[in-house]
Amino acid sequence: MSRALAFDEAAAKSLYDANLSDTEIAARLGVGRNLVSAWRYRRGLGKNLPPLKTGTRPEVTVVIPPGLHSAARSRESAEPAPREASISSEGG
């Protein structure tokens, strides 16, 4: 049993062409998001993704605590620690 919902496809297509998301289209038409998604899928229409925002990344400053940088550098250049000599007992 199927029930018909009042769905204005022309209005949906107009909103889709205006780059609105399925959720936004559904809200404006008073229908469910899944109905809009299914309608879009049946017509071979891709998702409307929000435009990429350029230049909105916050500037990041990395603070290295004093001594940390020099400690890392000294570890890289340090010679390996001498190995302990093993003492062997000789029988006699």
Contacts in CASP RR format, 6 or more apart in sequence:
PFRMAT RR
TARGET T0000
AUTHOR 0000-0000-0000
METHOD contacts of the structure
MODEL  1
MSRALAFDEAAAKSLYDANLSDTEIAARLGVGRNLVSAWRYRRGLGKNLP
PLKTGTRPEVTVVIPPGLHSAARSRESAEPAPREASISSEGG
5 31 0 8 1.000
5 35 0 8 1.000
6 31 0 8 1.000
7 29 0 8 1.000
7 31 0 8 1.000
7 35 0 8 1.000
7 39 0 8 1.000
8 29 0 8 1.000
9 39 0 8 1.000
11 28 0 8 1.000
11 29 0 8 1.000
12 25 0 8 1.000
12 29 0 8 1.000
12 36 0 8 1.000
12 39 0 8 1.000
15 24 0 8 1.000
15 25 0 8 1.000
15 28 0 8 1.000
15 29 0 8 1.000
16 25 0 8 1.000
16 40 0 8 1.000
16 45 0 8 1.000
16 48 0 8 1.000
19 48 0 8 1.000
19 51 0 8 1.000
20 28 0 8 1.000
20 48 0 8 1.000
21 47 0 8 1.000
21 48 0 8 1.000
21 50 0 8 1.000
22 33 0 8 1.000
22 36 0 8 1.000
22 37 0 8 1.000
22 40 0 8 1.000
22 47 0 8 1.000
22 48 0 8 1.000
23 33 0 8 1.000
25 36 0 8 1.000
26 32 0 8 1.000
26 33 0 8 1.000
26 35 0 8 1.000
26 36 0 8 1.000
29 36 0 8 1.000
40 46 0 8 1.000
40 47 0 8 1.000
END
